[in-house]
């Protein structure tokens, strides 16, 4: 039985990790790697290499094709998703076989769960998120779209992570706290209070480092913050 074709958008380090997970998951067959830095369109061992705009060509080439945006930067990933005319359900969710995921949790299209991660009961993870290696997401968490939970981070019970936020490696967030849209939590930080949107916080306990008001105003004008992938 032929596997569905999966096209990966992005050809950097994160993309190489994603391709390893595709092989391990063994659900899809890699059919294309698209990146705007690609100079010459070519096909190698049945895999098409081209530019992002070639996604339309692959949609016509294959009767059944899925896509995954393999870009680590949350903002860039969100912009790519929103510029593509791809149905929401054509984005694949990728889960490494070593991840432990509760059957009562939900994982949205375009999200990857990497090796050794744990996602416990009644947790909802949105679309196009990165749950990185060894991270622990406890019960009743709500993670919105375009979030990155870095390696070995721990989100305890009842945590809310809003769209586009980045939780640094080995950071810990205590129960029932909220991290706002596009906020950044530094590596190793311990979050004991709610974190405002468009801020950076770090330390133990985490304290604000920067609030860029210009960026805040700019983001309100960008459609990807309130795209169809994020409205709930």
C-alpha positions in Angstrom: 0.0 0.0 0.0 1.4 3.4 -1.0 1.9 6.0 1.7 0.6 9.5 1.3 3.1 12.0 -0.1 4.4 14.6 2.3 6.2 17.8 1.2 8.4 19.6 3.6 8.7 23.4 3.4 12.1 24.6 4.6 15.5 23.1 4.1 17.5 24.1 7.2 18.5 22.3 10.4 15.0 22.0 11.7 13.9 20.5 8.4 16.5 17.8 8.7 15.2 16.8 12.1 11.6 16.7 10.6 12.7 14.4 7.8 14.2 12.0 10.4 10.9 12.0 12.2 9.0 11.3 8.9 11.2 8.3 8.4 10.7 7.1 12.0 7.0 7.6 12.0 6.7 5.7 8.8 3.2 7.1 7.9 4.2 9.3 4.9 6.6 9.2 2.0 8.8 12.2 1.5 7.9 13.7 -1.9 9.4 17.2 -1.9 11.6 19.7 -0.1 10.8 23.3 -0.9 12.8 26.4 0.1 13.3 29.8 -1.5 17.1 29.4 -1.3 16.9 26.5 -3.7 18.5 27.7 -7.0 18.0 24.7 -9.3 14.8 22.7 -9.4 15.6 19.0 -9.4 14.5 15.6 -8.5 16.7 13.2 -6.5 15.7 9.7 -5.6 12.0 10.6 -6.2 12.1 13.7 -4.0 11.5 17.0 -5.7 13.6 20.0 -4.6 12.3 23.4 -5.5 11.0 26.8 -4.3 8.1 27.3 -2.0 5.9 28.5 -4.9 6.2 25.0 -6.3 3.8 23.6 -3.8 1.0 24.2 -6.4 2.9 22.0 -8.9 3.2 19.2 -6.3 -0.5 19.4 -5.5 -1.2 18.7 -9.2 1.5 16.1 -9.5 0.3 13.9 -6.7 -3.3 12.7 -6.2 -2.9 12.9 -2.4 -0.2 15.2 -0.9 0.3 16.7 2.5 2.5 19.5 3.7 4.6 20.4 6.7 6.3 23.8 7.3 9.6 22.8 8.9 10.8 26.3 10.0 11.9 26.8 13.6 11.2 30.5 13.8 7.6 31.0 14.9 7.0 34.2 13.0 8.5 33.0 9.8 6.5 29.7 10.1 3.3 31.6 10.6 3.9 33.9 7.7 4.6 30.9 5.4 1.5 29.1 6.5 -0.7 32.1 5.9 0.6 32.8 2.5 0.0 29.3 1.2 -3.4 28.4 -0.4 -3.4 25.0 1.3 -6.4 23.5 3.1 -5.9 23.3 6.9 -6.4 19.5 6.8 -3.6 19.1 4.3 -1.0 19.9 6.9 0.4 16.8 8.6 1.0 16.3 12.3 4.2 14.5 13.0 4.9 12.5 16.2 8.1 10.7 17.0 7.5 7.1 18.1 9.2 7.7 21.4 6.8 10.4 22.4 4.2 9.6 25.1 0.9 11.2 24.4 -2.4 10.8 26.3 -5.3 9.6 24.2 -7.4 12.4 25.7 -5.0 15.1 24.3 -5.4 16.9 21.0 -2.7 17.9 18.5 -3.4 20.2 15.6 -2.3 19.9 12.0 1.2 21.0 11.2 2.5 20.4 14.7 5.5 18.2 15.5 6.1 16.3 18.7 9.8 15.3 19.0 11.6 12.4 20.7 11.0 11.8 24.4 8.3 14.3 24.8 5.4 13.7 27.2 1.9 15.2 26.7 -0.5 14.3 29.5 -4.3 14.2 29.8 -6.8 16.7 28.5 -4.1 18.9 26.9 -4.9 20.8 23.7 -2.1 21.7 21.3 -2.9 23.9 18.3 -1.6 24.0 14.8 2.0 24.5 13.6 3.6 24.1 17.0 6.9 22.6 17.9 7.0 20.4 21.0 10.7 19.8 21.2 12.8 16.9 22.4 12.2 15.8 26.1 9.7 18.5 26.9 6.9 17.7 29.4 3.5 19.2 28.9 1.3 18.2 31.8 -2.5 17.8 32.1 -5.1 20.4 31.1 -2.6 22.7 29.2 -3.8 24.8 26.3 -1.2 25.7 23.7 -2.3 27.9 20.9 -1.0 28.0 17.3 2.7 28.7 16.2 4.1 28.0 19.7 7.6 26.5 20.3 8.2 24.6 23.5 12.0 24.1 23.5 13.9 20.9 24.7 13.4 19.8 28.3 10.9 22.6 29.1 8.2 21.7 31.6 4.7 23.1 31.5 2.9 22.0 34.7 -0.9 21.6 35.0 -3.4 24.1 33.6 -0.9 26.3 31.8 -2.0 28.4 28.8 0.5 29.4 26.1 -0.9 31.8 23.7 -0.2 32.1 19.9 3.4 32.5 18.8 5.1 32.3 22.2 8.5 30.7 22.6 9.3 28.7 25.8 13.1 28.4 26.1 15.1 25.2 26.8 14.6 23.8 30.3 12.2 26.5 31.4 9.5 25.7 33.9 6.1 27.2 34.2 4.2 26.6 37.4 0.5 25.6 37.4 -2.3 27.8 36.0 -0.1 30.5 34.5 -0.5 32.1 31.1 2.2 33.2 28.7 0.9 35.9 26.3 1.0 36.1 22.5 4.5 36.2 21.0 6.2 36.3 24.4 9.6 34.8 24.8 10.7 32.9 28.0 14.4 32.5 28.4 16.2 29.2 28.8 16.2 27.8 32.3 13.6 30.3 33.6 11.0 29.6 36.2 7.7 31.4 35.4 5.6 32.0 38.6 3.4 34.9 37.3 1.5 35.4 34.1 3.6 36.9 31.3 2.3 39.7 29.1 2.2 39.4 25.3 5.1 40.7 23.2 7.5 40.6 26.1 10.7 38.8 27.0 11.2 37.3 30.5 14.0 35.3 32.0 15.5 34.2 35.3 14.4 32.4 38.5 11.8 33.8 39.1 11.3 35.1 35.5 11.4 38.9 35.2 10.7 41.1 32.2 13.7 42.0 30.0 12.1 44.0 27.2 8.8 45.2 25.9 9.0 46.5 22.4 6.0 48.8 21.9 6.7 49.3 18.2 6.6 45.5 17.7 3.4 45.3 19.7 1.7 47.9 17.5 3.1 46.2 14.3 1.8 42.8 15.3 -1.7 44.0 15.7 -1.7 44.8 12.0 -0.4 41.4 10.9 -3.0 38.9 9.8 -1.2 35.9 11.0 -1.8 36.7 14.7 -5.6 36.2 14.2 -5.6 33.9 11.2 -8.2 31.2 10.6 -5.7 28.8 12.1 -5.8 30.6 15.5 -9.4 31.6 16.0 -11.1 29.5 18.6 
